[in-house]
Amino acid sequence: MTVRIAFATAILLGLGCARAHEGAAKRRGNEERFEGSLSPAPHPSSEVVALVNGDRIYLEDVERQARERKVTPSRALRELIDAMLLSQEAARRGLANTEEAASARKRERVRRLIEDEFESRFNGPEDVPQGEIDKLWTRLDIQNFFNHELYHEVAYARVPLNRNATPEKEAEARKIADEIHKRAIEQAPKTWQEFHDLAGKVGNSSGTQVDRFTYSTTRHHSGTFESFAAAVFSISKTGDVAKPVRTPWGWDVIYLYQIIPKRQTAKSEAEPEIRQKIFDSSRRAAFQAWVDGLVGKAAIVRSDERLTKIEVQSPVGLP
């Protein structure tokens, strides 16, 4: 919404209740009164594209209106002419100084300040400071994201069993693991959740606890035992199910649900992706720093002790 349409909308809010606003203005007084033209020039050299009862509409106004409303320049100009006529009528009726109009002018000034002084300088991922990229690149998790071995992400069902289990317990647990494997081969679950559900049903039917987890690992630098990692990489297609394997914790049946290819990325190649991922958070931080800079230059006197006169009720409590 452009300056003029925002202004016109605000002052038209007073058309149906002018007397109420007029009374409020007399009681409280206006903090600021509107003075000057309804159509100030964006720049000294701005081109005029229309005159409405002497008030000008400029080329920049039409361009912004067309861009923000996603309409043709001709349609944008018609909308601005309508807004100007409404603004002139509202001003004629003395509604340019209602509280809504004054608030709209303040909001618009803030918006234009942010647009001109901040957004134009931090408008895309390319504006993320290089220092932020350099700092992120030193982090181990970022390095591992862009440079890693082949990963297999698996879901597994475990029939728990300690290392000193009796031969009978060993055979019983192996039998349940074999049944989970058999049903997984027959039913070919499409997701790891379906695989876990299948394994749970086998455990319930046998009256045995079956633990279910997900895990991501490489073949040679795994954080788990060799027997488990070897079983994970004995299968190579998503949806494959490995034969039951004995690990220190019991009998495991493993389902492969995702393969993450090996990746080796230089910093220069990773930078565009990093910039894209952190753009929003970086921009928020930059905006806060910009605001803090403005606050630091201001003369602000607070009387917090008077805030005790304000009563606020909240169903969730306030800090």
ABEGO torsion letter per residue (X at the ends): XBAAAAAAAAAAAAAAAAAAAAAAAAAAEBABBBBEBABBBABAABBBABBBGGBBBBAAAAAAAAAAAGBBAAAAAAAAAAAAAAAAAAAAAGAAABAAAAAAAAAAAAAAAAAAAAAAABABAAABBAAAAAAAAABAAAAAAABBBBBBBBBBBBBBBBAABBAAAAAAAAAAAAAAAAAAAAAGBABAAAAAAAAAAAAAAAGBBBBBBBBBBBAABBABBAAAAAAAAABABBGBBBBBBBBAAEBBBBBBABBBBBBBBBAAAAAAAAAAAAAAAAAAAAAAAAAAAAAAABBBBBBAAAAAABBBBBAAEBX
